[in-house]
Amino acid sequence: MKTDPEIFIRANTSLIAPPHVPEIRLHLASEAHELWLKTEEELAEIGLPPPFWAFAWAGGQGLARYILDHPETMQSKRVFDFATGSGLVAIAAKMAGAAAVKAADIDPWAETAVLLNAVANGVSIDFDGADFVGQPVDADIVLAGDVFYDRVFADALVPWFERLASEGKDVLVGDPGRAYLPKERLEFCAIYQVPVTRALEDCEIKKTTVWRFRA
């Protein structure tokens, strides 16, 4: 890394609550359009991958809302939050009473963002930067917000999530209608109208659904 992640995050984000999850505060890009649209050259110059961790995506907000509204699903459980980004969903799980929460993301900047956000909300979250796709997961519940945006990625995730569900794990996903969501393999849990920024999405409100993978 060419830039210190904590210094950069503190300088380029504000500690604010996502609109659909006011119970949680995160270090988010207050000038979303400016940060997100930095050129690849500008990002490379500071050693920064695309900053997914700097935004509260609709799928994650919907999933976090579901978790906080149904804390009985998390209480005393071991939770694994895949592609955690800002850590929003992982933090919601811990606030809902999970016994232990591991947040995973291959973006090395996400680790700093997650740990800063966990501290801001008074919870303890473990972080792992390994690529877990296709690997065993030591948890009772697997969470994933907004992960079906790419065909190749989705093709890798679907059999993995199905296998985890077949092992008895509760696999919950939050999705705002991304193109590669495998609806035929899912059970409906809840639906939300989630406010988002036009800098990142094609509208100001995204209908976001929480689904459970069928075993």
C-alpha positions, 0 to 999 in steps of 0.5 A: 500500500502506498497510502496509509489506509486509516489516515486515508479513510479518516480523511476521505469519509465521514462517520454517518448512518446509512439511511435504512440502518440508522442504528449503525454508523460507518465511515462512508464517503460523504462525497460519493460521486467524487471518490467513486469516480476517481480514475484508475490512474488516480486510484493506482497512484495512492494504491487504492482498489475501487473503494467498495468499503466506502459505501453502504450498498443496497443489498447490505442495507437490506440484509442488515435491516433484516438482521436487526429486525429479526435478532433471534436469527443471530443470537448465540450463532457463529456468523460469517459475512462474505465480501463484507465491504464496510462491515455493515452486515457483520456489525448488524449481526454482532449487535443482534447477539451473534456469539462471534462474527468473522468478516471476510473480504479480499480487499486489504483496505476493507480490513481497516474500514471494518475495524474502524467501523466496529470500534465506532459501534462498540462491537468486536469483529474478526477479519479475514482477507482470504479468498473463501469462495469454494472453501469450508466455512466454520459458522452457523450462518453465512451472510452476503450482501450485493454479490450477484452483480457479475456472471463469473462471480455468481457462477462461482458463488451459487454452487458454494452457497448451495453446498454450505446450505446443504451442510445445514448452514443458514445462507442469507443474501441481500440483493437489490435486483442484480442481474445474476441473482439465482432466484430459482434457488432461493426462498423469500424472507423480506423486502425493503425500499432502500434509499441509495445514491444516484452516484452509484445506482440508477435510481434513488430507491432500490427495492431490496430483497433478503433471500435464503438459499435452499438446502 
